[in-house]
Amino acid sequence: MDIQKETQEKIAQLQMIEHSLNNFISQKQNFQSQVLEIENALNEMQNCKGKIYKITGNVMFESEKESLSKDLKEKKDLLDIRIKSLEKQETALEEKAKTLQSEVMEELDKHMKNGKSD
């Protein structure tokens, strides 16, 4: 089966896109898990009547509730922006992959039809 070089390059591009999509999915899941942790921390802080502590590296510091809440909300907002950016990139790659996949399938179909008629 002799596949044209162009088709082979498209197949290689599809494999690279799949690899990139897997990386995006992994990063997105990591960010989503961080967002969930932040949301849980914010909920716990609302119910907390005592002192609040913040862990920085290997050290725990006493912190003011408002300051820590503000920091967590800012971090959550940043993570939400990163997630949206990844989703946009993911969608664009998926569209490119669909286009390439249909082109490859067409070319393979043509190749199969031409091979049968020989």
Backbone as CSV, one residue per row, in Angstrom:
resi,resn,N_x,N_y,N_z,CA_x,CA_y,CA_z,C_x,C_y,C_z
1,MET,0.846,-1.171,0.000,0.000,0.000,0.000,0.890,1.233,0.000
2,ASP,0.865,1.987,-1.051,1.708,3.155,-1.211,0.878,4.412,-0.987
3,ILE,1.055,5.033,0.170,0.307,6.232,0.502,1.167,7.439,0.138
4,GLN,0.543,8.417,-0.474,1.275,9.597,-0.880,1.922,10.280,0.323
5,LYS,3.049,10.951,0.044,3.795,11.627,1.098,2.922,12.661,1.812
6,GLU,2.097,13.377,1.048,1.211,14.396,1.631,0.256,13.775,2.647
7,THR,-0.274,12.617,2.307,-1.193,11.928,3.213,-0.460,11.480,4.476
8,GLN,0.753,10.981,4.300,1.545,10.566,5.457,1.835,11.751,6.374
9,GLU,2.095,12.916,5.778,2.342,14.118,6.580,1.085,14.525,7.345
10,LYS,-0.069,14.389,6.711,-1.329,14.717,7.381,-1.580,13.765,8.546
11,ILE,-1.249,12.499,8.345,-1.412,11.518,9.425,-0.491,11.871,10.586
12,ALA,0.738,12.278,10.271,1.683,12.688,11.317,1.159,13.925,12.048
13,GLN,0.565,14.860,11.302,-0.020,16.050,11.930,-1.162,15.663,12.862
14,LEU,-1.974,14.723,12.433,-3.075,14.249,13.280,-2.557,13.656,14.587
15,GLN,-1.463,12.912,14.494,-0.880,12.323,15.704,-0.353,13.415,16.640
16,MET,0.263,14.455,16.055,0.756,15.558,16.879,-0.397,16.319,17.530
17,ILE,-1.473,16.501,16.789,-2.653,17.175,17.331,-3.236,16.363,18.483
18,GLU,-3.317,15.053,18.298,-3.843,14.189,19.362,-2.990,14.302,20.624
19,HIS,-1.681,14.339,20.444,-0.770,14.485,21.575,-1.007,15.832,22.272
20,SER,-1.140,16.901,21.489,-1.390,18.231,22.052,-2.726,18.270,22.789
21,LEU,-3.753,17.658,22.193,-5.062,17.612,22.850,-4.989,16.896,24.193
22,ASN,-4.241,15.803,24.238,-4.076,15.084,25.503,-3.390,15.958,26.546
23,ASN,-2.389,16.749,26.113,-1.717,17.665,27.037,-2.681,18.738,27.542
24,PHE,-3.503,19.284,26.623,-4.473,20.303,27.017,-5.466,19.740,28.023
25,ILE,-5.934,18.533,27.769,-6.902,17.906,28.668,-6.288,17.701,30.053
26,SER,-5.059,17.259,30.085,-4.369,17.048,31.360,-4.197,18.361,32.121
27,GLN,-3.752,19.407,31.422,-3.592,20.714,32.061,-4.928,21.244,32.564
28,LYS,-5.968,21.093,31.738,-7.289,21.588,32.118,-7.790,20.868,33.377
29,GLN,-7.606,19.556,33.434,-8.036,18.804,34.611,-7.271,19.256,35.855
30,ASN,-5.985,19.531,35.686,-5.168,20.017,36.803,-5.695,21.364,37.293
31,PHE,-5.962,22.279,36.365,-6.488,23.589,36.738,-7.862,23.473,37.387
32,GLN,-8.715,22.597,36.837,-10.057,22.421,37.401,-9.980,21.875,38.828
33,SER,-9.026,20.996,39.073,-8.875,20.453,40.418,-8.391,21.546,41.378
34,GLN,-7.519,22.442,40.901,-7.073,23.564,41.735,-8.235,24.510,42.039
35,VAL,-9.082,24.754,41.035,-10.259,25.609,41.239,-11.168,24.996,42.300
36,LEU,-11.379,23.693,42.226,-12.219,23.006,43.205,-11.629,23.141,44.615
37,GLU,-10.318,22.992,44.741,-9.664,23.150,46.047,-9.856,24.563,46.585
38,ILE,-9.723,25.555,45.701,-9.891,26.951,46.117,-11.331,27.195,46.560
39,GLU,-12.291,26.680,45.784,-13.701,26.861,46.147,-13.999,26.219,47.496
40,ASN,-13.432,25.040,47.738,-13.625,24.371,49.030,-13.011,25.192,50.160
41,ALA,-11.813,25.746,49.914,-11.150,26.562,50.926,-11.975,27.812,51.226
42,LEU,-12.503,28.455,50.179,-13.334,29.648,50.385,-14.591,29.320,51.185
43,ASN,-15.214,28.186,50.888,-16.409,27.767,51.638,-16.081,27.508,53.100
44,GLU,-14.965,26.847,53.347,-14.553,26.568,54.723,-14.250,27.861,55.478
45,MET,-13.642,28.822,54.776,-13.310,30.095,55.419,-14.568,30.848,55.837
46,GLN,-15.634,30.746,55.033,-16.882,31.432,55.382,-17.458,30.894,56.687
47,ASN,-17.275,29.605,56.908,-17.832,28.965,58.100,-16.904,29.049,59.304
48,CYS,-15.671,29.504,59.099,-14.661,29.518,60.154,-14.850,30.726,61.072
49,LYS,-14.841,30.477,62.367,-14.985,31.555,63.343,-13.646,31.857,64.027
50,GLY,-12.678,30.949,63.890,-11.391,31.129,64.562,-10.348,31.744,63.662
51,LYS,-9.098,31.481,63.992,-7.976,32.009,63.221,-7.870,31.280,61.877
52,ILE,-7.329,32.008,60.906,-7.123,31.468,59.565,-5.628,31.396,59.311
53,TYR,-5.200,30.304,58.673,-3.776,30.131,58.378,-3.577,29.897,56.882
54,LYS,-2.427,30.350,56.412,-2.052,30.179,55.011,-0.731,29.417,54.980
55,ILE,-0.656,28.418,54.103,0.576,27.647,53.968,1.365,28.199,52.791
56,THR,2.607,28.565,53.055,3.511,29.040,52.018,4.759,28.166,52.088
57,GLY,4.937,27.340,51.061,6.063,26.402,51.101,5.839,25.408,52.213
58,ASN,6.786,25.337,53.141,6.678,24.414,54.272,6.307,25.119,55.564
59,VAL,5.881,26.380,55.468,5.589,27.178,56.653,4.126,27.606,56.639
60,MET,3.511,27.574,57.824,2.128,28.001,57.963,2.115,29.341,58.699
61,PHE,1.428,30.331,58.126,1.335,31.660,58.708,-0.111,31.975,59.049
62,GLU,-0.280,32.716,60.129,-1.613,33.226,60.433,-1.912,34.321,59.418
63,SER,-3.150,34.363,58.956,-3.517,35.316,57.921,-4.867,35.939,58.245
64,GLU,-5.117,37.098,57.657,-6.421,37.725,57.821,-7.388,37.104,56.821
65,LYS,-8.601,36.892,57.266,-9.612,36.225,56.456,-9.852,36.968,55.137
66,GLU,-10.001,38.293,55.183,-10.288,39.073,53.979,-9.135,39.000,52.982
67,SER,-7.915,39.115,53.480,-6.727,39.097,52.620,-6.576,37.738,51.935
68,LEU,-6.727,36.693,52.709,-6.591,35.348,52.163,-7.722,35.050,51.177
69,SER,-8.924,35.502,51.497,-10.065,35.307,50.614,-9.826,36.019,49.282
70,LYS,-9.312,37.243,49.349,-9.014,38.005,48.136,-7.962,37.281,47.293
71,ASP,-6.902,36.799,47.939,-5.843,36.065,47.221,-6.394,34.821,46.532
72,LEU,-7.231,34.083,47.242,-7.799,32.858,46.675,-8.722,33.158,45.502
73,LYS,-9.515,34.216,45.624,-10.418,34.585,44.527,-9.627,35.020,43.295
74,GLU,-8.540,35.754,43.506,-7.694,36.169,42.377,-7.063,34.956,41.703
75,LYS,-6.605,34.012,42.514,-6.001,32.795,41.958,-7.045,31.992,41.182
76,LYS,-8.256,31.927,41.716,-9.341,31.220,41.032,-9.670,31.888,39.698
77,ASP,-9.733,33.231,39.696,-10.013,33.962,38.458,-8.946,33.692,37.403
78,LEU,-7.686,33.674,37.824,-6.583,33.392,36.907,-6.694,31.975,36.341
79,LEU,-7.022,31.025,37.192,-7.189,29.643,36.734,-8.369,29.515,35.772
80,ASP,-9.456,30.244,36.045,-10.615,30.223,35.142,-10.232,30.754,33.764
81,ILE,-9.420,31.812,33.734,-8.958,32.371,32.458,-8.093,31.350,31.721
82,ARG,-7.214,30.683,32.444,-6.363,29.662,31.820,-7.191,28.514,31.265
83,ILE,-8.207,28.114,32.002,-9.076,27.016,31.544,-9.797,27.425,30.262
84,LYS,-10.324,28.647,30.231,-11.025,29.118,29.028,-10.077,29.179,27.836
85,SER,-8.851,29.620,28.080,-7.857,29.684,27.009,-7.549,28.287,26.475
86,LEU,-7.371,27.339,27.378,-7.121,25.962,26.958,-8.301,25.400,26.175
87,GLU,-9.508,25.729,26.614,-10.695,25.238,25.916,-10.769,25.797,24.495
88,LYS,-10.404,27.077,24.326,-10.399,27.671,22.984,-9.363,26.988,22.102
89,GLN,-8.165,26.762,22.644,-7.114,26.088,21.887,-7.525,24.658,21.557
90,GLU,-8.161,24.009,22.513,-8.628,22.633,22.329,-9.662,22.567,21.205
91,THR,-10.606,23.508,21.198,-11.634,23.545,20.168,-11.020,23.773,18.793
92,ALA,-10.073,24.708,18.713,-9.409,24.990,17.432,-8.663,23.763,16.926
93,LEU,-7.968,23.064,17.818,-7.249,21.848,17.413,-8.205,20.743,16.984
94,GLU,-9.325,20.627,17.690,-10.305,19.604,17.325,-10.851,19.860,15.925
95,GLU,-11.119,21.126,15.608,-11.606,21.475,14.271,-10.561,21.151,13.209
96,LYS,-9.313,21.498,13.507,-8.226,21.198,12.565,-8.090,19.690,12.377
97,ALA,-8.216,18.951,13.469,-8.111,17.497,13.399,-9.244,16.908,12.560
98,LYS,-10.453,17.419,12.721,-11.586,16.929,11.933,-11.342,17.148,10.446
99,THR,-10.859,18.342,10.111,-10.582,18.667,8.714,-9.513,17.738,8.150
100,LEU,-8.415,17.604,8.877,-7.335,16.724,8.417,-7.808,15.281,8.297
101,GLN,-8.585,14.846,9.268,-9.065,13.460,9.261,-9.948,13.203,8.044
102,SER,-10.816,14.146,7.716,-11.673,13.935,6.548,-10.842,13.940,5.265
103,GLU,-9.817,14.801,5.196,-8.942,14.817,4.018,-8.195,13.493,3.881
104,VAL,-7.675,12.996,4.986,-6.938,11.730,4.962,-7.867,10.590,4.555
105,MET,-9.075,10.587,5.108,-10.019,9.520,4.773,-10.381,9.556,3.293
106,GLU,-10.567,10.760,2.753,-10.857,10.894,1.318,-9.715,10.340,0.486
107,GLU,-8.490,10.727,0.845,-7.321,10.285,0.090,-7.124,8.768,0.193
108,LEU,-7.363,8.226,1.380,-7.238,6.773,1.549,-8.328,6.047,0.764
109,ASP,-9.515,6.618,0.761,-10.619,6.030,-0.002,-10.291,6.023,-1.496
110,LYS,-9.772,7.142,-1.988,-9.366,7.220,-3.396,-8.285,6.191,-3.695
111,HIS,-7.344,6.076,-2.786,-6.239,5.128,-2.974,-6.752,3.692,-3.008
112,MET,-7.706,3.401,-2.145,-8.280,2.045,-2.118,-9.055,1.757,-3.403
113,LYS,-9.812,2.733,-3.888,-10.579,2.550,-5.123,-9.652,2.377,-6.311
114,ASN,-8.586,3.166,-6.346,-7.624,3.054,-7.441,-6.886,1.727,-7.381
115,GLY,-6.609,1.259,-6.201,-5.909,-0.033,-6.055,-6.765,-1.199,-6.480
116,LYS,-8.078,-1.132,-6.261,-8.978,-2.223,-6.627,-9.187,-2.312,-8.125
117,SER,-9.116,-1.168,-8.810,-9.387,-1.181,-10.239,-8.175,-1.626,-11.053
118,ASP,-6.984,-1.686,-10.419,-5.782,-2.121,-11.153,-5.799,-3.594,-11.481
